[in-house]
Amino acid sequence: MAIPTLLIHGWSATSASFRGLSAFLQQQGFNVHDINLADYLSLNDEISLWDVSWAMKKALQEHDLPTGHHSFNAIVHSTGGLVVRDFLRQFCRDEQGRPDASRTPIRNLLMLAPANFGSPLAGLGKSMLGRLGKGWRWDGFMETGKELLNALELGSSISYELALRDLFDPAFPIFDPQHICTTVLVGSNGYEDTFKRMMHENGSDGTVRVATANLNAHYLKVDFGNPTEPRTVEVPRNGPDIAFGVLDRNHSTITQDDRQQREDWRRLVMQALDVTPSNYAAHVQDCEQVTRQTFQRGQGLLGKAQKCFHEYMHVVFRVSDQHGNPIPDYFIEFYQEDGDRADAVMQKIHCEILEKVAPYSQDNSYRSFFFDLTDLQAALEDSGGSLRVDMSVVAANLSADIVYLNPPDMPTSGVRVFDADTRLFFRPNRPMLIDLTLYRETSDRVFRIGREE
C-alpha cells in the first residue's frame, strides 16, 4: 500500500522548486494524490528553525496527513534537512517528554543537498547583498530570515547541538534503519551560471559543502586537564552508516531528472524511497560506489590539480573551560613537533591544506575548519610517509587573575591527528565535531583566607 510523500523545500524557495521532481515521481508510478508539497516562511527575520519545525507538526494535523508510526515518506532539499531533523527531535517523544525514535512518522527520508552542518553562503544571505537580492517583499521588507540563517551558518551552535542529539545520543537513534531509512545525495560541481560559478567553493555543490551534507559525522572530546598529556576520546555514533552518495551535479540539479549521471540519480532516488531495513546495507554500498565513481571520473577528467573534485573534511571546534563556559578567543595550531625545524609542515597545513576557517557569528567559541584531504594525502606521499601532524590550542588569558592552562611547548602537549598510521583527521567528505576543554585557573588574589591578628 502506497503511503504519502512530503516534499520540503530549502531557504528562500517555495514548493514550486519541487514541481519537476513531483512530475518525475508521477512518471515512476506515484499517485499524484500521494504527493504533498510543503511551504514555509524562510525569509522572515523573527522565524527560527524551531518555529518552522513546530509549525510543521501543526500543518501535518491540519492537512490530515497521518502521523502514526511510519505513515509517510519525506524528501527534503537544502535547509529542509535541518527542518525535518528538528521536527523529528520535537515530535518523537514519549508521554514523559523523553526522546523516543520508535515514534517516528517518517519511514523513508531522502535528503537532497541538505545543509546538515551549514552552508558557506549563510553569511552572505544576512549581508546587505543578500537583503538586496532576497529582501524585496511586502511581508518583511529587506528581511532574509536572520534566525534561520543563524542556524545555517557553518559551525553554528544550533547544528552542533542538533547533531549531538540525533546522531550521538544513544537514547535517540532516529537514523538507525529500523526507525528511518535515510539517504543523503549531494553534488560536487558548481552552478553553470557565470556569476554563481565565480563564487563557487571547491568541495561543494555551489551552496552546500559535500562534507556538511553528510550525516556520517565523527565526534571527539579533547581534554587538556593535563596540558602536557591531553586526553582524546572518540564518541561513537548511535547507529550504522547512513546512505550517502555524491554525484556530478550542483545544488539545483540534484533535485532534477537531469542528464548528468541520470541512471545513477534515478536508481538512488527510487531506492531511497523504497529501501527497507533488510536491504539498507546494500543501498549504502551502492551509494558509496557511485561516490567513488564520481570522484574518480571527476579527477580523471580534470586532473587532481583541479580542486573541484578534491575530497574535503569539515571540522567544527567548540572550545570551553572545565565549567562549560565558552572560550571565544583561541588559536588552533597544526604542526609537526619534531624533525621540522623550519616549520614547513605548519606552513603547508595552514597555507594550503586548511582552506577556510569561519567563526560562528553568534558565538566565537564555535569555529569551522575546511581541510583539503586530497592535498593532505598528496603531502604524505611527497614526504615518503614521514609527514606527521599534531594539533594544539592556545587561548588568550582573561586577565592576570584568570588564566588558561595552555599546553606548553613540548613534544607530548599536542594531539597526533595525522600520519602514515594515524588517520584521526582523515575522514573524506565527512564532518567532525570536536569538544575541546581548556582549564582556567585563578591567581592567589581571587580568594584569600587570613588569620585575625
C-alpha positions as CSV (number, residue, x, y, z in Angstrom):
1,M,0.0,0.0,0.0
2,A,1.4,3.4,-1.0
3,I,1.9,6.0,1.7
4,P,2.1,9.8,1.2
5,T,5.3,11.6,0.3
6,L,6.0,15.0,1.7
7,L,8.4,17.4,-0.2
8,I,10.1,20.2,1.8
9,H,12.0,22.9,0.1
10,G,15.0,25.0,1.2
11,W,15.7,28.6,2.3
12,S,14.2,31.3,0.1
13,A,12.5,28.7,-2.1
14,T,8.9,27.5,-2.4
15,S,7.2,24.3,-3.2
16,A,7.4,25.3,-6.9
17,S,11.0,24.2,-6.8
18,F,9.8,20.6,-6.5
19,R,7.4,20.6,-9.5
20,G,10.0,18.8,-11.6
21,L,10.7,16.2,-9.0
22,S,7.0,15.7,-8.4
23,A,6.5,15.1,-12.2
24,F,9.3,12.6,-12.1
25,L,7.7,10.7,-9.2
26,Q,4.4,10.6,-11.0
27,Q,6.2,9.1,-14.1
28,Q,7.6,6.4,-11.8
29,G,4.1,5.4,-10.7
30,F,3.4,7.6,-7.7
31,N,-0.2,8.7,-7.4
32,V,-0.5,12.5,-7.6
33,H,-2.8,12.4,-4.6
34,D,0.0,10.9,-2.5
35,I,2.5,13.7,-3.2
36,N,2.3,16.7,-0.8
37,L,4.2,19.9,-1.4
38,A,5.1,21.8,1.8
39,D,5.7,25.6,2.1
40,Y,7.1,27.5,5.0
41,L,8.3,31.1,5.6
42,S,12.1,31.2,5.4
43,L,12.7,34.9,4.8
44,N,11.1,36.5,7.9
45,D,13.8,37.5,10.3
46,E,12.0,36.5,13.5
47,I,11.1,33.0,12.4
48,S,13.6,30.4,13.8
49,L,14.3,26.8,12.9
50,W,12.3,25.7,16.0
51,D,9.3,27.8,14.8
52,V,9.3,26.1,11.4
53,S,9.6,22.7,12.9
54,W,6.8,23.3,15.4
55,A,4.6,24.7,12.6
56,M,5.3,21.5,10.6
57,K,3.7,19.5,13.3
58,K,0.6,21.7,13.2
59,A,0.4,21.7,9.4
60,L,0.5,17.9,9.3
61,Q,-2.5,17.7,11.5
62,E,-4.4,20.4,9.7
63,H,-3.7,18.8,6.3
64,D,-5.0,15.5,7.7
65,L,-1.7,13.7,6.9
66,P,-1.2,10.6,9.1
67,T,1.4,10.9,11.8
68,G,1.4,7.4,13.2
69,H,4.4,5.2,13.1
70,H,6.0,5.1,9.5
71,S,3.0,6.8,8.0
72,F,4.7,8.9,5.3
73,N,7.9,9.4,3.4
74,A,9.8,12.7,3.1
75,I,12.0,14.3,0.5
76,V,13.9,17.5,1.6
77,H,16.2,19.9,-0.1
78,S,18.9,22.1,1.5
79,T,17.5,23.8,4.6
80,G,14.7,21.3,4.6
81,G,17.2,18.9,6.1
82,L,17.6,20.9,9.3
83,V,13.8,21.4,9.4
84,V,12.9,17.8,9.2
85,R,15.6,16.8,11.7
86,D,14.4,19.3,14.2
87,F,10.8,18.2,13.6
88,L,11.8,14.7,14.4
89,R,13.5,15.9,17.6
90,Q,10.3,17.7,18.7
91,F,7.8,15.1,17.5
92,C,9.4,11.8,18.6
93,R,8.7,11.9,22.3
94,D,7.1,9.6,24.8
95,E,4.4,10.6,27.3
96,Q,7.1,11.9,29.7
97,G,8.7,14.0,27.0
98,R,11.7,11.8,26.6
99,P,13.2,11.2,23.1
100,D,11.7,8.0,21.5
101,A,12.9,7.2,18.0
102,S,10.2,4.4,17.7
103,R,7.6,7.1,17.3
104,T,8.8,8.5,14.0
105,P,6.0,9.1,11.5
106,I,8.6,9.1,8.7
107,R,9.5,5.7,7.1
108,N,11.9,6.7,4.3
109,L,13.8,10.0,4.2
110,L,15.6,11.3,1.1
111,M,17.8,14.4,1.7
112,L,18.9,16.2,-1.4
113,A,21.9,18.5,-0.8
114,P,20.9,19.1,2.9
115,A,22.6,21.8,4.8
116,N,23.0,19.4,7.8
117,F,26.1,21.2,9.1
118,G,25.5,24.6,7.4
119,S,26.3,26.5,4.2
120,P,29.1,28.9,3.4
121,L,26.5,31.2,1.8
122,A,24.5,31.7,5.0
123,G,26.6,34.7,6.0
124,L,26.1,36.2,2.5
125,G,22.3,35.8,3.0
126,K,22.4,38.1,6.1
127,S,24.6,40.7,4.3
128,M,23.4,43.8,2.5
129,L,23.9,42.0,-0.8
130,G,21.7,39.2,0.5
131,R,19.0,41.7,1.6
132,L,19.1,43.5,-1.8
133,G,18.8,40.1,-3.6
134,K,16.1,38.5,-1.4
135,G,14.5,41.2,0.6
136,W,12.1,42.8,-1.9
137,R,8.9,41.6,-0.3
138,W,5.9,43.4,1.3
139,D,5.9,40.8,4.1
140,G,9.2,41.5,5.7
141,F,10.9,44.2,3.6
142,M,14.7,43.8,3.4
143,E,14.5,40.7,5.6
144,T,16.2,37.4,4.6
145,G,15.4,35.1,7.5
146,K,18.1,36.1,10.0
147,E,17.2,33.4,12.6
148,L,17.2,30.6,10.1
149,L,20.4,31.8,8.6
150,N,22.0,31.8,12.0
151,A,21.2,28.1,12.2
152,L,22.6,27.7,8.7
153,E,25.9,29.3,9.3
154,L,29.0,27.0,9.2
155,G,29.8,25.9,12.7
156,S,26.6,27.1,14.2
157,S,25.8,26.1,17.8
158,I,22.3,25.0,16.5
159,S,23.5,22.4,14.0
160,Y,26.2,21.3,16.5
161,E,23.7,20.6,19.3
162,L,21.2,19.0,16.9
163,A,23.9,16.5,15.8
164,L,24.7,15.6,19.4
165,R,21.0,14.8,19.9
166,D,20.1,12.9,16.8
167,L,23.5,11.4,15.8
168,F,25.3,10.7,19.1
169,D,22.6,10.3,21.8
170,P,22.3,6.5,22.3
171,A,18.8,7.1,23.6
172,F,17.6,8.6,20.2
173,P,19.0,6.5,17.3
174,I,16.5,8.1,14.9
175,F,18.6,7.4,11.8
176,D,19.0,3.7,12.5
177,P,17.3,2.0,9.5
178,Q,14.9,0.2,12.0
179,H,13.5,3.7,12.6
180,I,14.1,5.7,9.4
181,C,15.8,4.5,6.2
182,T,17.7,7.7,5.4
183,T,19.6,8.6,2.2
184,V,21.7,11.7,1.5
185,L,22.5,12.7,-2.0
186,V,24.6,15.8,-2.9
187,G,26.6,17.2,-5.8
188,S,30.2,18.2,-6.1
189,N,30.1,20.6,-9.0
190,G,29.2,24.2,-9.3
191,Y,26.4,26.1,-11.0
192,E,26.6,26.7,-14.7
193,D,25.6,30.4,-14.3
194,T,28.7,32.6,-14.7
195,F,28.2,34.8,-11.7
196,K,27.4,31.9,-9.4
197,R,30.3,30.0,-10.7
198,M,32.6,32.9,-9.8
199,M,31.6,32.4,-6.1
200,H,31.9,28.6,-6.2
201,E,33.7,26.9,-3.3
202,N,35.6,23.7,-4.1
203,G,34.2,20.7,-2.3
204,S,30.7,22.0,-2.6
205,D,27.7,22.0,-5.0
206,G,27.7,25.8,-5.2
207,T,25.7,26.2,-2.0
208,V,26.3,23.3,0.4
209,R,29.6,21.5,1.1
210,V,29.7,17.8,0.4
211,A,31.1,17.2,3.9
212,T,28.4,19.3,5.6
213,A,25.6,17.4,3.8
214,N,26.8,14.1,5.2
215,L,25.2,12.7,8.4
216,N,28.1,10.3,9.0
217,A,29.7,12.6,11.4
218,H,32.5,12.0,13.9
219,Y,32.7,13.4,17.4
220,L,35.9,13.9,19.5
221,K,36.4,15.1,23.0
222,V,39.8,16.5,23.8
223,D,40.5,17.3,27.4
224,F,43.6,19.4,28.3
225,G,43.2,18.9,32.1
226,N,46.8,17.7,32.0
227,P,48.2,20.3,29.5
228,T,51.3,18.1,28.8
229,E,49.3,15.0,28.0
230,P,45.8,15.8,26.6
231,R,43.2,13.0,26.7
232,T,41.3,12.3,23.5
233,V,38.0,10.2,23.3
234,E,36.1,9.5,20.2
235,V,32.3,9.2,20.9
236,P,30.6,6.6,18.5
237,R,27.5,7.5,16.5
238,N,24.3,6.0,17.7
239,G,23.7,3.9,14.6
240,P,25.3,2.4,11.5
241,D,26.5,4.4,8.5
242,I,23.8,6.4,6.7
243,A,23.5,6.1,2.9
244,F,25.4,8.9,1.3
245,G,26.0,9.5,-2.4
246,V,27.9,12.2,-4.3
247,L,27.0,12.9,-7.9
248,D,28.4,15.3,-10.6
249,R,25.6,17.8,-10.0
250,N,25.0,21.2,-8.4
251,H,22.6,22.4,-5.7
252,S,19.8,22.8,-8.2
253,T,20.2,19.9,-10.5
254,I,20.4,17.4,-7.6
255,T,16.6,17.7,-7.4
256,Q,16.1,17.2,-11.1
257,D,15.9,14.3,-13.6
258,D,18.9,15.8,-15.3
259,R,21.2,14.4,-18.0
260,Q,24.3,14.1,-15.8
261,Q,24.5,10.7,-14.2
262,R,20.8,10.3,-14.9
263,E,20.7,6.5,-14.4
264,D,22.6,6.7,-11.1
265,W,20.3,9.5,-9.9
266,R,17.1,7.8,-10.8
267,R,18.2,4.5,-9.3
268,L,19.3,6.0,-6.0
269,V,16.2,8.3,-5.7
270,M,13.8,5.4,-6.2
271,Q,15.8,3.1,-3.9
272,A,15.8,5.7,-1.2
273,L,12.0,5.8,-1.2
274,D,11.6,2.0,-1.3
275,V,14.6,0.6,0.7
276,T,13.8,-1.4,3.8
277,P,16.0,-2.3,6.9
278,S,16.7,-5.7,5.4
279,N,18.4,-4.3,2.2
280,Y,19.6,-1.0,3.5
281,A,23.2,-2.1,3.8
282,A,23.3,-2.9,0.1
283,H,21.8,0.5,-0.6
284,V,24.6,2.1,1.5
285,Q,27.2,0.3,-0.6
286,D,25.5,1.3,-3.8
287,C,25.7,5.0,-2.8
288,E,29.4,4.5,-1.8
289,Q,30.1,3.0,-5.2
290,V,28.5,5.9,-7.0
291,T,30.5,8.3,-4.9
292,R,33.8,6.6,-5.7
293,Q,32.9,6.7,-9.4
294,T,32.0,10.4,-9.3
295,F,35.3,11.4,-7.7
296,Q,37.4,9.1,-9.9
297,R,35.7,10.4,-13.0
298,G,36.0,14.0,-12.0
299,Q,39.6,13.8,-11.0
300,G,40.3,11.8,-14.2
301,L,38.7,14.4,-16.5
302,L,40.0,17.4,-14.7
303,G,43.2,16.1,-13.0
304,K,43.9,16.4,-9.3
305,A,45.3,19.9,-9.8
306,Q,41.7,21.0,-10.4
307,K,40.1,21.1,-6.9
308,C,36.5,20.8,-8.0
309,F,36.6,17.1,-7.3
310,H,39.0,17.1,-4.3
311,E,37.7,15.4,-1.2
312,Y,37.4,17.6,1.9
313,M,36.6,17.3,5.6
314,H,34.6,19.8,7.6
315,V,35.7,20.2,11.3
316,V,33.9,22.3,13.9
317,F,35.6,23.1,17.2
318,R,33.7,24.1,20.3
319,V,36.2,25.3,22.9
320,S,35.1,25.8,26.6
321,D,36.6,25.6,30.1
322,Q,36.1,22.9,32.6
323,H,33.0,24.7,33.9
324,G,31.4,24.7,30.4
325,N,31.9,28.4,29.8
326,P,32.7,29.2,26.2
327,I,36.2,30.4,25.2
328,P,35.8,32.7,22.2
329,D,39.5,33.9,21.8
330,Y,41.8,31.0,20.9
331,F,44.1,29.7,18.2
332,I,44.2,26.1,16.9
333,E,47.6,25.2,15.6
334,F,48.7,22.3,13.3
335,Y,52.4,21.4,13.2
336,Q,55.0,18.7,13.2
337,E,56.6,18.5,16.6
338,D,59.9,17.0,15.7
339,G,62.0,16.9,12.5
340,D,60.6,20.1,11.1
341,R,62.8,23.0,12.5
342,A,61.8,25.2,9.5
343,D,58.0,24.7,10.3
344,A,57.4,23.6,6.8
345,V,54.6,21.3,7.9
346,M,52.9,24.1,9.8
347,Q,53.1,26.3,6.7
348,K,51.8,23.6,4.4
349,I,48.8,22.9,6.6
350,H,47.8,26.5,7.4
351,C,48.5,27.9,4.0
352,E,47.4,25.2,1.6
353,I,45.6,22.2,3.2
354,L,43.4,24.2,5.6
355,E,41.5,26.3,3.1
356,K,38.8,28.1,5.2
357,V,38.3,29.0,8.9
358,A,35.0,30.6,9.9
359,P,34.0,31.6,13.4
360,Y,30.3,31.3,14.2
361,S,29.0,34.9,14.3
362,Q,26.7,34.3,17.3
363,D,29.4,32.6,19.5
364,N,33.1,32.6,18.5
365,S,33.8,29.6,20.7
366,Y,32.5,27.6,17.7
367,R,34.7,27.6,14.6
368,S,34.6,25.6,11.4
369,F,37.7,24.4,9.6
370,F,37.8,23.1,6.0
371,F,40.6,20.7,5.1
372,D,41.5,19.5,1.6
373,L,42.2,15.8,2.2
374,T,43.3,15.1,-1.3
375,D,46.1,17.6,-0.8
376,L,46.9,16.2,2.7
377,Q,47.2,12.7,1.2
378,A,49.5,14.0,-1.5
379,A,51.7,15.8,1.1
380,L,52.0,12.4,2.9
381,E,53.1,10.7,-0.3
382,D,55.5,13.5,-1.2
383,S,57.2,13.2,2.2
384,G,57.8,9.5,1.7
385,G,55.4,8.7,4.6
386,S,57.3,10.8,7.1
387,L,54.7,13.6,7.5
388,R,53.3,13.9,11.0
389,V,50.6,16.4,12.0
390,D,49.9,17.4,15.6
391,M,47.3,19.7,16.9
392,S,47.3,22.1,19.9
393,V,45.4,25.1,21.2
394,V,46.2,28.4,22.9
395,A,43.6,30.6,24.5
396,A,44.1,34.3,25.4
397,N,44.1,34.8,29.2
398,L,41.2,37.0,30.5
399,S,43.4,38.9,33.0
400,A,46.4,38.5,35.3
401,D,43.9,36.8,37.7
402,I,42.1,34.5,35.3
403,V,44.4,32.5,33.0
404,Y,44.1,29.3,30.9
405,L,46.4,26.4,31.4
406,N,47.6,26.3,27.8
407,P,49.7,23.4,26.6
408,P,53.4,24.1,26.9
409,D,55.8,23.9,24.0
410,M,56.9,20.3,24.4
411,P,56.5,17.1,22.4
412,T,53.7,15.5,24.4
413,S,51.5,18.5,24.6
414,G,49.8,18.1,21.2
415,V,47.4,15.6,19.8
416,R,48.6,13.5,16.9
417,V,45.9,13.8,14.2
418,F,47.6,12.5,11.1
419,D,50.5,10.4,9.9
420,A,51.0,7.2,7.9
421,D,49.3,5.2,10.7
422,T,47.1,7.8,12.4
423,R,44.1,8.9,10.4
424,L,42.1,10.8,13.1
425,F,41.9,13.8,10.7
426,F,41.3,11.9,7.6
427,R,37.6,11.4,7.1
428,P,36.9,12.3,3.4
429,N,33.6,14.0,2.7
430,R,32.6,13.9,6.4
431,P,32.0,16.3,9.2
432,M,33.8,16.1,12.5
433,L,32.7,17.8,15.8
434,I,35.4,18.5,18.4
435,D,34.7,19.5,22.0
436,L,38.0,20.9,23.3
437,T,38.3,21.7,27.0
438,L,40.9,24.0,28.4
439,Y,41.2,24.6,32.2
440,R,41.1,28.0,33.7
441,E,43.0,28.9,36.8
442,T,42.8,31.8,39.3
443,S,45.6,33.8,40.9
444,D,46.0,33.7,44.7
445,R,44.4,37.2,44.8
446,V,41.0,35.9,43.8
447,F,40.2,34.3,47.2
448,R,42.3,34.6,50.3
449,I,42.0,33.3,53.9
450,G,43.8,35.0,56.7
451,R,44.0,34.9,60.5
452,E,42.8,37.7,62.7
453,E,45.8,39.2,64.4
